[in-house]
Amino acid sequence: MGSLSDDPVDLGLAEATRAIREGALGAASYCAALEARADEASGLNIFISRNPRLAEQAAEVDARRARGEALGPLAGAPLLVKDNIDTAGLPTSAGTPALKAWRPRADAPVLRRLLDAGALVMGKANLQELALGITSNNRAFGPVRNPYDPALIAGGSSGGTAAGIAARVSPAGLGSDTAGSIRIPAALCGVTGLRPTLGRWSQAGIVPLSASRDTAGPMARSVADLALLDAIVTGESGSVDAGEIRLGLPQGGFWDDLDPAVARLCRDAVDLLKDQGIEFISVDVAAIVETAERIGRALTLYECIPNLRRYLQAGGCEVTAEAVIAGIASPDVAYGYALAARGEVGAETYRLARETLQPRLRGLYAELFASHGLDALIFPATPLPARPVGQDGTVELNGRQVDTRATYLRNTEQGALAGLPGLALPAGLTEAGLPVGLELDGPAGSDRRLLAIGEALEAALGRLPPPPRSAGR
């Protein structure tokens, strides 16, 4: 992590806010440096909207400190907020044309907790339209581009948040995750991201996709900064000692058919962690994979339209769900909503997924963790690094064309369907200079323990070098 003698945009969240509270760094100068960096990286298409009052709000933080007032733990930190999370001061478009002028009446509760701690909103981050997809190739607002290679995807759906954090436009931010939407872009952009245990973070004030598995979550450049944001949102601020760590290596899909660079970096990371004294146990997850395959599509297609309708009505939005769907600009997203609108999934199929298969999946995970005494499972977050923007249908993996969405979701969706906490952190860079991520999935409710383990792994593996400063110009 950078020191205060370095460019302030390289500072992590905790370091920057501590320096602001202690007077070693002015909030106004810090935010000005980040805004200049945002201008420099404009070609990455990180933002849908930016906060026009950021300089004024940062100056007020400095004025409060000069008056001797106590500052909150996040004072002066300008966060990126995925543009499906309600902000009273900026539109919440969800990346879709019909909502581009929608201004909610209040901040989403998870964001309000951070603002009450002194954080500022730097802007609303671009995303996959309506958060349905994994590339962030948004046909309404343009694609988010990867800071390590702007010809490539940033991942989705929280692509703008991940790209902005990696590009040093902001130290941290908020995303949302239904099946992998925090962890996939975190892995592809070389940052960290936490999908909390389902229900641990409020989902109120967030444009929904599948309420039975949606959750907001933090993204940053270090696990410690994720833990800081998580503590403020949840109130669980006690430190956890990682202690001895016992991780499961899942067989039956998670480590199979990987891009060679992903396989090498992730297996090298496991070898290094073994040398650090971490214990690894091979575990069979075939039943988990088989059960999960029968759930995800049923939940999303059955829930997405009623969930959207309820959100709009509860917020007093005059735009109808039907108008939103009619205005969808991205073909892949429009196709998904068309399937939902024509009742592709019936009530009986949905009840089976929701009332039988999802509880069964949770039970399989609980039994796996308990029977092997595991703290978490570890595996590659994605089977391949970032691929070119525009390959929304298929991508190449090991010499053949495979479905883009299914391939990137292959390792992230199972834990999300079970409501488990999932943590993505960098494993290294490929020879082509592209980030590769590892994921840890822990038992339900083990979020703080999972973060402590993540910090231990991060200390052993190290952090990635920043992307080229020329990216996005």
Secondary structure, DSSP 8 states (H G I E B T S, - for coil): ---TTS-GGG--HHHHHHHHHHTSS-HHHHHHHHHHHHHHTGGG--EEEE-TTHHHHHHHHHHHHHTT----TTTT-EEEEETTB--SSS---TT-GGGTT---SS--HHHHHHHHTT-EEEEEE--SGGG-SSS-EETTTEE-EETTEEEEE--SSSHHHHHHHHTTS-SEEEEEESSSTTHHHHHHHT-EEEE--TTTS--TTB--S-TTT-EEEEEESSHHHHHHHHHHHH---------S-EEEEEESSTTSS--HHHHHHHHHHHHHHHHTT-EEEEEE-HHHHHHHTTTHHHHHHHHHHHHHHHHHHHHT-SS-HHHHHHT---HHHHHHHHHHHTTSS-HHHHHIIIIIIHHHHHHHHHHHHHHHT-SEEEEESSSS---BTT--SEEEETTEEEEHHHHHTTTTHHHHHTT--EEEEEEEE-TTS-EEEEEEE--TT-HHHHHHHHHHHHHHH-------TTTT-
